[in-house]
Amino acid sequence: MELSQVIDWSREAIRLSLQLGGPLLAVALVTGLLIGIVQTLTQLHEPVVGMVPRLVMVLLVFLAILPWLVGHWVEFETTLIQSIPNLI
């Protein structure tokens, strides 16, 4: 296996992980910011109040985009496995 192939597959794996994890992290960030603003306005600084809505929103978005996530992941793995004979 050549070094360029290792670099290409590593780059593709990192790009895929950012692509698959990005939407969930963005939802957690936006929800956290909104809950933080509400907590500041109401002066209610309870950690559970900030964590539960964030967890619920990430779970809902995860369930909504699960087919898309699995499709991209399977496509990447299929391509990776099919390229194994070319590496030998």
Sine and cosine of phi, psi and omega as CSV:
sin_phi,cos_phi,sin_psi,cos_psi,sin_omega,cos_omega
0.00,0.00,0.73,-0.69,-0.03,-1.00
-1.00,0.07,0.40,-0.92,-0.02,-1.00
-0.91,0.42,-0.57,0.82,0.00,-1.00
-0.91,0.42,-0.58,0.81,0.04,-1.00
-0.92,0.38,-0.65,0.76,0.04,-1.00
-0.89,0.46,-0.68,0.73,0.01,-1.00
-0.91,0.42,-0.68,0.73,0.00,-1.00
-0.89,0.46,-0.72,0.69,-0.01,-1.00
-0.93,0.36,-0.56,0.83,0.06,-1.00
-0.92,0.40,-0.68,0.73,0.04,-1.00
-0.89,0.47,-0.68,0.74,0.01,-1.00
-0.91,0.41,-0.62,0.79,0.02,-1.00
-0.92,0.39,-0.65,0.76,0.04,-1.00
-0.92,0.40,-0.67,0.74,0.03,-1.00
-0.88,0.47,-0.67,0.75,0.01,-1.00
-0.91,0.41,-0.66,0.75,0.01,-1.00
-0.90,0.43,-0.61,0.79,0.07,-1.00
-0.93,0.36,-0.62,0.79,0.01,-1.00
-0.92,0.39,-0.63,0.78,-0.03,-1.00
-0.99,0.17,-0.57,0.82,-0.03,-1.00
-1.00,0.02,-0.32,0.95,-0.05,-1.00
-0.85,0.53,-0.76,0.65,-0.01,-1.00
-0.88,0.48,-0.63,0.78,0.01,-1.00
-0.93,0.38,-0.65,0.76,0.04,-1.00
-0.92,0.40,-0.61,0.79,0.02,-1.00
-0.91,0.42,-0.65,0.76,0.03,-1.00
-0.90,0.43,-0.67,0.74,0.03,-1.00
-0.89,0.45,-0.64,0.77,0.02,-1.00
-0.91,0.41,-0.76,0.65,-0.03,-1.00
-0.90,0.43,-0.69,0.73,0.02,-1.00
-0.90,0.44,-0.67,0.74,0.04,-1.00
-0.88,0.47,-0.65,0.76,0.03,-1.00
-0.91,0.41,-0.70,0.71,0.01,-1.00
-0.90,0.44,-0.69,0.73,0.02,-1.00
-0.91,0.41,-0.60,0.80,0.05,-1.00
-0.89,0.46,-0.64,0.76,0.04,-1.00
-0.91,0.42,-0.70,0.71,0.02,-1.00
-0.89,0.45,-0.65,0.76,0.01,-1.00
-0.92,0.40,-0.59,0.81,0.03,-1.00
-0.93,0.37,-0.66,0.75,-0.01,-1.00
-0.93,0.38,-0.59,0.81,-0.03,-1.00
-1.00,-0.08,-0.09,1.00,-0.03,-1.00
0.84,0.55,0.59,0.81,0.05,-1.00
-0.94,-0.35,0.99,-0.16,-0.11,-0.99
-0.95,-0.30,0.86,0.50,0.03,-1.00
-0.99,-0.14,0.80,-0.60,-0.05,-1.00
-0.88,0.47,-0.55,0.84,-0.03,-1.00
-0.92,0.39,-0.57,0.82,0.00,-1.00
-0.89,0.45,-0.52,0.85,0.03,-1.00
-0.99,0.11,-0.48,0.88,-0.10,-1.00
-0.99,0.12,-0.63,0.78,-0.08,-1.00
-0.90,0.44,-0.75,0.66,0.03,-1.00
-0.89,0.45,-0.59,0.80,0.03,-1.00
-0.89,0.45,-0.70,0.71,0.02,-1.00
-0.90,0.44,-0.67,0.74,0.00,-1.00
-0.91,0.42,-0.69,0.73,-0.01,-1.00
-0.91,0.41,-0.67,0.74,0.03,-1.00
-0.90,0.44,-0.65,0.76,0.02,-1.00
-0.90,0.44,-0.68,0.73,0.01,-1.00
-0.90,0.44,-0.69,0.72,0.02,-1.00
-0.92,0.39,-0.63,0.78,0.04,-1.00
-0.86,0.51,-0.72,0.69,0.02,-1.00
-0.91,0.40,-0.55,0.84,-0.01,-1.00
-0.94,0.33,-0.62,0.79,-0.07,-1.00
-0.97,-0.22,0.18,0.98,-0.02,-1.00
-0.83,0.55,-0.70,0.71,0.03,-1.00
-0.87,0.49,-0.63,0.78,0.03,-1.00
-0.91,0.42,-0.69,0.72,0.02,-1.00
-0.87,0.48,-0.75,0.66,-0.02,-1.00
-0.91,0.42,-0.62,0.78,0.02,-1.00
-0.87,0.48,-0.72,0.69,0.02,-1.00
-0.92,0.40,-0.64,0.77,-0.02,-1.00
-0.91,0.41,-0.70,0.71,0.01,-1.00
-0.91,0.41,-0.63,0.78,0.03,-1.00
-0.88,0.47,-0.69,0.72,0.02,-1.00
-0.90,0.44,-0.72,0.69,-0.02,-1.00
-0.92,0.40,-0.61,0.80,0.04,-1.00
-0.89,0.45,-0.70,0.71,0.04,-1.00
-0.89,0.46,-0.66,0.75,0.01,-1.00
-0.90,0.44,-0.73,0.69,-0.02,-1.00
-0.92,0.38,-0.60,0.80,0.02,-1.00
-0.93,0.37,-0.38,0.92,-0.01,-1.00
-1.00,0.07,-0.08,1.00,-0.01,-1.00
-0.87,0.49,-0.71,0.71,0.02,-1.00
-0.87,0.49,-0.50,0.87,0.01,-1.00
-0.95,0.32,-0.37,0.93,-0.04,-1.00
-0.99,0.13,-0.34,0.94,-0.07,-1.00
-1.00,0.10,0.00,0.00,0.00,0.00
